[in-house]
Each structure stands twice: as C-alpha cells, then as structure tokens.
C-alpha cells in the first residue's frame, strides 16, 4: 500500500512540475492566440468593408467568415506547437491533411454547397433583389448564404435552395435586363377585318399604363383556329413581376373595350350537336344505312333542332311530346 501511495504521489509531483515547466509556454500561447483573434477580427472587418463598398454584401459575408476562421485555425496550430514543443508543425499539417479527407467525405454536401455559393457570388449570374426561376420555384432573391440561396416567392413564402442545385440547374433571371416582353392571344370572328383589328389593338396599347413605348407593341395574325382568328398581342414592360401582372390586366381590359367599340366580334368556342333525325333535305339518300342511322324505306322527315325538347329524365321528345331516341351524334 505504501508503495502504491508513493507512486501516486510521485506522479502528482511530476504533473505539478510539468505544469510549472509549461506554464510560461501557456502564457505565451495565450498571448499569441489573442493576437491571432485580433488579427482574425481585423481581417474579417477589412474583407467585409472591402466588398461592401463594391456592392457585394453576400460575398463579403462569405469571404469574411472564411478568412476569420482560417486565421483562427492557423492560430490554434501555432498555439499547439508553443504549448507542446515536441509537436512539429509538419506532423500537425500531415495529420490535418489526412483528417481533411475524412472531413471532406463526412461533410461533402456542406463543402459542395459552400463552393457553389462562392462561385455564384464570384460570377454573379444574379444578385440580391433579382427575380429568378429555379426549377419549380420562382421569386425574389433575398440573400445568398454559404449553404443556400434564399428566395421569397410572390405569394410571401421563403424557399431555401441549396447552392449546389442553383449552380447546376438552369436558372431564369427575369430581371436581368431593363424590360420584359409579355404576350396574349386575342380571337376575333372570321367575318371581321383582321388588319383593322390589329391596328385597333396597336393603337390602344400605346395608351395603356405600364406598357413601354419602345419596343413598340405588336399585334400579329397568328392562327386560324376553329372558332376564331387568333391575333398574338405582344408588349414590353418593366421586368419585375408586379409590373408585368398589372400591365397584363390593363392590356386585356383595354383591348376588349377597344375591339368592342370598333364593332369587332370576340367569339367564343361553339359546338354543333346533331340528332339522328336532325338533318337537312339535301343530306343524301335518307333510306340508306349510315353511322347512327338505320336503313329503311320510311325514314323520319328532317326537322330543326328547335322542334326537339329534352325532358328532365334525358328522354328526347318532339313538340307533340312523342318519345324518341336520346342518342346524339357529336
């Protein structure tokens, strides 16, 4: 028991002696670490101020934080070599090199997003305040952080998109240029004057608030549709979504009023329903069999659709309330 106690006392004395030996190194290491902290703070402030003055606040935050933590990591390395003189910087760097590989695998997504964010901020395909479309998300860029890009949707939601997705996917920047074009198809009747309709549309668009005078608005005959001749109306506005939406509403209202005032028809799609016995006299030989029409020597006489009444149960009756087949041909 006495031997064990003496060994324990010797160890304690050795610890105390060793502590007194490294105490000066601890003091020096503390001073050095404080110096590194001060340098890290100064570098962070300088980098942040440098990029803020150039209108790059997101890049300033990213690089300032990176510079700060890099200097602090270097300070810890120097402190380790001061406190433990037997530790060589080369050995520490080698250990960090091996450890960085493991860290890289463990934090692959984080590092990938950080590098993607750095590249986005350096190349600036879009900036804070731009309105962009990424995949199925569309909105205004709030800020670009180290891990993700934050956008505010037009209906007031926040979407956080990883920077790696933003960097690898296609991005549409709606506010990249000073103007943005919109278009809308207007249908007029086949009996109306197409040139007159286009002229009326172009003239009224010049007076619509929010529509840019240059490039000039356009009205182009675009399609011969089933029930109308479609005219494609195109105009330019400010690029922001609010300007685009408000101008679109004004354009549709103004075009509708102008065409109505000019006596130009705005038709709607129509469908024709033919009953089996609702045909014309000149519809061919009515005694022969055809689709939905039986052959016979005594076919029913042709009649107009106005002579047919459909009751609430779906039964087809003529004006004299005689039940008939309710099948129709579309």
C-alpha positions as CSV (number, residue, x, y, z in Angstrom):
1,X,0.0,0.0,0.0
2,X,2.8,2.4,0.9
3,X,4.4,1.6,-2.5
4,X,1.2,2.5,-4.4
5,X,0.8,5.6,-2.4
6,X,4.3,6.7,-3.1
7,X,3.9,6.1,-6.8
8,X,0.8,8.1,-6.9
9,X,2.5,11.0,-5.1
10,X,5.4,10.9,-7.5
11,X,3.0,11.1,-10.4
12,X,1.2,14.1,-8.9
13,X,4.5,15.8,-8.2
14,X,5.5,15.1,-11.8
15,X,2.3,16.6,-13.1
16,X,2.8,19.7,-11.0
17,X,6.4,20.0,-12.0
18,X,5.5,19.6,-15.7
19,X,2.8,22.2,-15.3
20,X,5.2,24.7,-13.9
21,X,7.6,23.9,-16.8
22,X,4.9,24.6,-19.4
23,X,3.3,27.5,-17.6
24,X,5.4,30.1,-19.4
25,X,4.5,28.4,-22.7
26,X,0.9,28.5,-21.8
27,X,1.2,32.3,-21.1
28,X,3.0,32.8,-24.4
29,X,0.4,30.6,-26.2
30,X,-2.5,32.6,-24.7
31,X,-0.9,35.9,-25.8
32,X,-0.3,34.5,-29.3
33,X,-3.8,33.2,-29.6
34,X,-5.3,36.6,-28.5
35,X,-3.1,38.2,-31.2
36,X,-4.5,35.8,-33.8
37,X,-8.0,36.5,-32.6
38,X,-7.4,40.2,-33.0
39,X,-5.9,39.7,-36.5
40,X,-8.8,37.5,-37.5
41,X,-11.3,40.2,-36.3
42,X,-9.4,42.8,-38.2
43,X,-9.1,40.8,-41.4
44,X,-12.8,39.9,-41.2
45,X,-13.8,43.6,-40.8
46,X,-11.4,44.6,-43.7
47,X,-12.7,42.0,-46.1
48,X,-16.3,42.8,-45.2
49,X,-15.8,46.5,-45.7
50,X,-13.9,46.0,-49.0
51,X,-16.7,44.0,-50.6
52,X,-19.5,46.1,-49.1
53,X,-18.1,49.2,-50.7
54,X,-18.3,47.3,-54.0
55,X,-21.9,46.4,-53.6
56,X,-21.2,42.7,-52.8
57,X,-22.7,42.1,-49.3
58,X,-23.3,38.4,-49.7
59,X,-19.7,37.8,-51.0
60,X,-18.5,40.0,-48.1
61,X,-20.2,37.8,-45.5
62,X,-18.9,34.6,-47.1
63,X,-15.3,35.5,-47.5
64,X,-15.1,37.5,-44.3
65,X,-16.2,34.4,-42.3
66,X,-13.9,32.1,-44.2
67,X,-10.9,34.4,-43.6
68,X,-11.7,34.7,-39.9
69,X,-11.9,31.0,-39.3
70,X,-8.8,30.3,-41.4
71,X,-6.8,32.6,-39.2
72,X,-8.2,31.2,-36.0
73,X,-7.3,27.7,-37.2
74,X,-3.8,28.8,-38.0
75,X,-3.6,30.4,-34.6
76,X,-4.6,27.1,-32.9
77,X,-1.9,25.3,-34.9
78,X,0.8,27.8,-33.7
79,X,-0.5,27.6,-30.1
80,X,-0.2,23.8,-30.2
81,X,3.4,24.0,-31.2
82,X,4.1,26.5,-28.4
83,X,2.5,24.6,-25.6
84,X,3.9,21.2,-26.8
85,X,7.4,21.9,-28.2
86,X,7.8,18.3,-29.2
87,X,4.9,18.7,-31.7
88,X,6.3,19.6,-35.1
89,X,4.3,21.8,-37.5
90,X,5.0,19.3,-40.3
91,X,3.4,16.5,-38.3
92,X,0.4,18.6,-37.5
93,X,-0.1,19.5,-41.1
94,X,0.2,15.9,-42.2
95,X,-2.4,14.9,-39.6
96,X,-4.7,17.7,-40.8
97,X,-4.2,16.6,-44.4
98,X,-5.4,13.1,-43.5
99,X,-8.2,14.4,-41.4
100,X,-9.3,16.8,-44.1
101,X,-10.0,13.8,-46.4
102,X,-12.3,12.2,-43.7
103,X,-13.9,15.6,-43.1
104,X,-14.4,16.1,-46.8
105,X,-16.3,12.8,-47.1
106,X,-18.3,13.4,-43.9
107,X,-19.3,17.0,-45.0
108,X,-19.4,16.5,-48.7
109,X,-22.7,18.2,-49.2
110,X,-21.8,21.2,-47.0
111,X,-18.5,21.7,-48.8
112,X,-20.1,21.4,-52.2
113,X,-22.8,23.9,-51.3
114,X,-20.1,26.3,-49.9
115,X,-18.0,26.1,-53.0
116,X,-21.1,26.5,-55.2
117,X,-22.1,29.6,-53.2
118,X,-18.6,31.0,-53.6
119,X,-18.7,30.5,-57.4
120,X,-22.2,32.0,-57.6
121,X,-21.1,35.1,-55.7
122,X,-17.9,35.5,-57.7
123,X,-19.6,35.1,-61.1
124,X,-22.8,36.8,-60.2
125,X,-25.3,35.3,-62.6
126,X,-27.9,37.0,-60.4
127,X,-27.8,39.4,-57.5
128,X,-29.7,40.1,-54.3
129,X,-33.1,41.6,-55.3
130,X,-33.2,39.8,-58.7
131,X,-36.3,37.8,-59.6
132,X,-35.4,34.3,-60.7
133,X,-36.8,30.9,-61.6
134,X,-35.0,27.8,-60.3
135,X,-36.8,24.5,-61.1
136,X,-40.4,24.9,-59.9
137,X,-39.6,27.8,-57.6
138,X,-39.9,31.5,-58.6
139,X,-39.4,34.6,-56.5
140,X,-37.1,37.4,-55.4
141,X,-33.5,36.6,-54.2
142,X,-33.2,37.7,-50.5
143,X,-29.6,36.7,-50.0
144,X,-27.0,34.1,-50.9
145,X,-25.6,32.3,-47.9
146,X,-22.7,29.9,-47.5
147,X,-25.0,26.9,-47.8
148,X,-28.1,28.0,-49.7
149,X,-29.8,30.7,-51.7
150,X,-33.0,32.2,-50.1
151,X,-35.8,33.5,-52.3
152,X,-39.1,35.0,-51.4
153,X,-42.0,33.8,-53.6
154,X,-44.6,36.2,-55.0
155,X,-47.2,34.9,-52.5
156,X,-45.0,35.6,-49.5
157,X,-43.2,32.3,-48.8
158,X,-39.5,31.7,-48.3
159,X,-37.8,28.9,-50.3
160,X,-34.3,27.7,-49.3
161,X,-32.5,26.2,-52.3
162,X,-29.1,24.5,-51.8
163,X,-26.4,26.4,-53.7
164,X,-25.3,23.2,-55.5
165,X,-28.7,22.9,-57.0
166,X,-28.7,26.6,-58.1
167,X,-25.3,26.2,-59.7
168,X,-26.0,23.0,-61.6
169,X,-29.6,23.7,-62.7
170,X,-30.9,26.1,-65.3
171,X,-31.8,29.5,-63.8
172,X,-34.0,32.0,-65.4
173,X,-33.3,35.6,-64.3
174,X,-36.4,37.6,-65.1
175,X,-34.8,40.9,-64.1
176,X,-31.5,40.5,-65.9
177,X,-32.5,43.2,-68.4
178,X,-34.4,46.5,-68.2
179,X,-37.5,45.3,-70.0
180,X,-39.5,42.1,-70.2
181,X,-41.9,41.1,-73.0
182,X,-45.4,39.6,-72.4
183,X,-47.9,38.2,-74.9
184,X,-51.6,37.2,-75.1
185,X,-53.7,35.7,-77.9
186,X,-57.0,37.5,-78.8
187,X,-59.5,35.8,-81.0
188,X,-61.7,37.7,-83.5
189,X,-64.5,36.5,-85.8
190,X,-63.8,35.1,-89.2
191,X,-66.1,37.8,-90.7
192,X,-64.1,40.7,-89.1
193,X,-61.3,42.7,-90.7
194,X,-58.0,41.3,-89.4
195,X,-55.9,44.4,-90.4
196,X,-58.4,46.7,-88.7
197,X,-58.4,44.7,-85.5
198,X,-54.5,44.6,-85.4
199,X,-54.5,48.4,-85.9
200,X,-57.0,49.0,-83.2
201,X,-55.0,46.8,-80.7
202,X,-51.7,48.5,-81.5
203,X,-53.2,52.0,-81.1
204,X,-54.9,51.2,-77.7
205,X,-51.7,49.6,-76.3
206,X,-49.8,52.8,-76.8
207,X,-52.1,54.4,-74.2
208,X,-52.0,51.6,-71.6
209,X,-50.2,52.5,-68.4
210,X,-47.1,50.4,-67.8
211,X,-46.6,49.4,-71.5
212,X,-43.3,50.6,-72.8
213,X,-43.4,52.8,-75.9
214,X,-40.2,51.2,-77.3
215,X,-40.0,48.5,-78.5
216,X,-43.5,49.3,-79.9
217,X,-46.4,47.0,-79.1
218,X,-47.3,44.4,-81.7
219,X,-50.4,42.7,-83.0
220,X,-49.7,39.8,-85.3
221,X,-52.3,37.4,-87.0
222,X,-51.2,34.1,-85.5
223,X,-53.6,31.3,-86.0
224,X,-56.7,30.2,-87.9
225,X,-58.5,28.4,-85.1
226,X,-61.7,26.5,-85.1
227,X,-64.0,29.4,-84.0
228,X,-61.8,32.5,-84.4
229,X,-58.8,34.1,-86.0
230,X,-56.2,34.5,-83.2
231,X,-54.1,37.6,-83.0
232,X,-51.0,37.5,-80.9
233,X,-50.6,40.7,-78.9
234,X,-47.0,41.4,-77.6
235,X,-45.8,44.3,-75.4
236,X,-42.9,45.3,-73.2
237,X,-42.9,46.3,-69.6
238,X,-40.6,46.8,-66.6
239,X,-39.1,43.3,-65.7
240,X,-40.5,43.0,-62.2
241,X,-43.4,40.6,-61.6
242,X,-45.7,43.2,-60.2
243,X,-45.2,45.5,-63.2
244,X,-45.8,42.5,-65.6
245,X,-49.0,41.4,-63.9
246,X,-50.6,44.8,-63.6
247,X,-49.8,45.7,-67.2
248,X,-51.3,42.4,-68.4
249,X,-54.6,43.2,-66.7
250,X,-54.7,46.7,-68.1
251,X,-53.9,45.4,-71.6
252,X,-56.6,42.7,-71.6
253,X,-59.2,45.3,-70.4
254,X,-58.1,47.9,-72.9
255,X,-58.1,45.5,-75.8
256,X,-61.5,44.1,-75.0
257,X,-63.0,47.6,-74.8
258,X,-61.4,48.9,-77.9
259,X,-62.4,45.9,-80.1
260,X,-66.0,46.1,-78.8
261,X,-66.1,49.8,-79.5
262,X,-64.8,49.2,-83.0
263,X,-67.6,46.6,-83.6
264,X,-65.2,43.7,-83.9
265,X,-66.6,40.3,-82.7
266,X,-64.9,38.4,-79.9
267,X,-66.3,34.9,-80.5
268,X,-66.3,32.0,-78.0
269,X,-65.9,28.3,-79.0
270,X,-69.0,26.7,-80.3
271,X,-70.1,23.0,-80.7
272,X,-72.8,21.7,-83.0
273,X,-74.9,18.8,-81.8
274,X,-76.7,16.8,-84.5
275,X,-79.6,14.4,-83.6
276,X,-80.1,11.3,-85.6
277,X,-83.2,12.7,-87.4
278,X,-82.0,16.3,-87.3
279,X,-80.6,16.5,-90.8
280,X,-81.1,18.6,-94.0
281,X,-83.2,17.7,-97.0
282,X,-80.0,17.7,-99.1
283,X,-78.2,15.3,-96.9
284,X,-78.3,12.5,-99.4
285,X,-80.3,9.3,-99.6
286,X,-82.1,9.0,-96.2
287,X,-83.1,5.4,-96.9
288,X,-79.5,4.1,-96.8
289,X,-77.8,2.9,-93.6
290,X,-75.1,5.2,-92.2
291,X,-73.4,5.9,-88.8
292,X,-76.1,6.0,-86.2
293,X,-78.9,5.9,-88.9
294,X,-80.8,2.6,-89.7
295,X,-81.7,1.7,-93.2
296,X,-85.4,1.7,-94.1
297,X,-88.0,2.7,-96.7
298,X,-89.8,5.0,-94.4
299,X,-87.2,7.4,-92.8
300,X,-88.4,10.1,-90.5
301,X,-88.7,13.5,-92.0
302,X,-85.9,16.1,-91.3
303,X,-86.7,18.6,-88.6
304,X,-84.9,21.5,-87.0
305,X,-83.3,21.4,-83.5
306,X,-85.9,23.9,-82.2
307,X,-88.5,21.2,-82.7
308,X,-86.8,18.9,-80.2
309,X,-87.3,19.1,-76.4
310,X,-85.3,17.1,-73.8
311,X,-87.1,16.4,-70.6
312,X,-85.5,16.2,-67.1
313,X,-85.0,12.4,-67.4
314,X,-83.0,12.7,-70.6
315,X,-85.8,11.5,-72.9
316,X,-85.9,13.1,-76.3
317,X,-89.4,14.3,-77.3
318,X,-90.8,16.2,-80.2
319,X,-93.1,19.2,-80.0
320,X,-96.0,16.8,-79.7
321,X,-94.4,15.0,-76.6
322,X,-93.8,11.8,-78.6
323,X,-90.8,10.0,-77.0
324,X,-87.8,9.4,-79.3
325,X,-84.3,8.1,-79.0
326,X,-82.0,10.3,-77.0
327,X,-78.8,9.3,-78.7
328,X,-76.8,12.1,-80.2
329,X,-74.0,12.5,-82.7
330,X,-71.3,15.0,-81.8
